Amino acid sequence: MPQLSPLNWILLFLLFWAAVLVVSVLIWWTKKNSFACMTSKKASILENKWNW
């Protein structure tokens, strides 16, 4: 592996954790949306309590 400057190591470290964060948020977002769709369909079946 070639020698990298300390700044490049810091950038690689930040890039790695940014990728981990993005993947975890995408996984959470897909789970959240599927759950929200199921609850919104169930909520539409219930009676509407709003008068407008």
Residue pairs with C-beta under 8 A, 6 or more apart in sequence:
4 12
